[in-house]
Amino acid sequence: MDQLKDRVALVTGGGRGIGLGIVERFLAEGAKVVIAQRSDLDNELAKNPKVAFVRTDLSKTASLTDIIPFAVSQFDRLDIIVNNAGIDFCVSLEDMEIEEWDRMLNVNLKAPVLLCKYALPVMKKQGGGSIINIGSIEGIGSNPLHSAYCASKAGIHGLTRALAVDLGKYNIRCNAIAPGWIRSDLSDEFISTQADPEKAMDALLGLHPVGRIGVPRDIGDVAVFLASENSGFVTGQTIVVDGGRTIKLPLYAT
């Protein structure tokens, strides 16, 4: 359990959901982790000597400049960046306010761009690193009323490819993970608000050939692989982690 021993990772939104699943797996593999997010960490995570916390609002560009220097000041280096934090909302393009569009792109795309930009001098000086961007299956397909979200995640996938091409000569790899439905407090809340939650869950399970929905650790396991030397020949890829949801055609069969 030491695939990431002595590595230092920055994980945005690392205190809950997918981000927490990644942080827990990184810690288990020997990494030290800096978490950047708006809300407080829970007590157990906050007390961990291998965890540092910086409060930030990723929607505000000015707040991004201090994150990388803080991470380096805590653990003397920075080997891994996980751009995980993101927001989502449902609204038609016709009804969308420009401020909503700007906030979506600021958090989901601009913040990852700038964090990568600010981290590059550190990673180059150290002789390499791994950037992991959390995209989405909605960077490939779309749910209704998700034009802003889909645009932001498709942008993340494109950014990942471009950075892989540009940064390979510095021994910096860049990959993306495209999660499907991952269980969290937010996804559980969504199911609970449906007219028939049990029926909604059954329908959701039916979309997945593996017969279950994902959990944060599913994403954490892939992130460990991408952050470690085991993926040393992998860069520029978007790895779909969705239990087969996006490859299942809707033909009814008994």
Rosetta blueprint (number, residue, H / E / L):
1 M L
2 D L
3 Q L
4 L L
5 K L
6 D L
7 R L
8 V E
9 A E
10 L E
11 V E
12 T E
13 G L
14 G L
15 G L
16 R L
17 G H
18 I H
19 G H
20 L H
21 G H
22 I H
23 V H
24 E H
25 R H
26 F H
27 L H
28 A H
29 E L
30 G L
31 A L
32 K E
33 V E
34 V E
35 I E
36 A E
37 Q E
38 R L
39 S L
40 D L
41 L L
42 D L
43 N H
44 E H
45 L H
46 A H
47 K L
48 N L
49 P L
50 K L
51 V E
52 A E
53 F E
54 V E
55 R E
56 T L
57 D L
58 L L
59 S L
60 K L
61 T H
62 A H
63 S H
64 L H
65 T L
66 D L
67 I H
68 I H
69 P H
70 F H
71 A H
72 V H
73 S H
74 Q H
75 F H
76 D L
77 R L
78 L L
79 D L
80 I E
81 I E
82 V E
83 N E
84 N L
85 A L
86 G L
87 I L
88 D L
89 F L
90 C L
91 V L
92 S L
93 L L
94 E L
95 D L
96 M L
97 E L
98 I H
99 E H
100 E H
101 W H
102 D H
103 R H
104 M H
105 L H
106 N H
107 V H
108 N H
109 L H
110 K H
111 A H
112 P H
113 V H
114 L H
115 L H
116 C H
117 K H
118 Y H
119 A H
120 L H
121 P H
122 V H
123 M H
124 K H
125 K H
126 Q H
127 G L
128 G L
129 G E
130 S E
131 I E
132 I E
133 N E
134 I E
135 G L
136 S L
137 I H
138 E H
139 G H
140 I L
141 G L
142 S L
143 N L
144 P L
145 L L
146 H L
147 S H
148 A H
149 Y H
150 C H
151 A H
152 S H
153 K H
154 A H
155 G H
156 I H
157 H H
158 G H
159 L H
160 T H
161 R H
162 A H
163 L H
164 A H
165 V H
166 D H
167 L H
168 G H
169 K H
170 Y H
171 N L
172 I E
173 R E
174 C E
175 N E
176 A E
177 I E
178 A E
179 P E
180 G L
181 W L
182 I E
183 R L
184 S L
185 D H
186 L H
187 S H
188 D H
189 E H
190 F H
191 I H
192 S H
193 T L
194 Q L
195 A L
196 D L
197 P H
198 E H
199 K H
200 A H
201 M H
202 D H
203 A H
204 L H
205 L H
206 G H
207 L L
208 H L
209 P L
210 V L
211 G L
212 R L
213 I L
214 G E
215 V L
216 P H
217 R H
218 D H
219 I H
220 G H
221 D H
222 V H
223 A H
224 V H
225 F H
226 L H
227 A H
228 S L
229 E H
230 N H
231 S H
232 G L
233 F L
234 V L
235 T L
236 G L
237 Q L
238 T E
239 I E
240 V E
241 V E
242 D L
243 G L
244 G L
245 R H
246 T H
247 I H
248 K L
249 L L
250 P L
251 L L
252 Y L
253 A L
254 T L
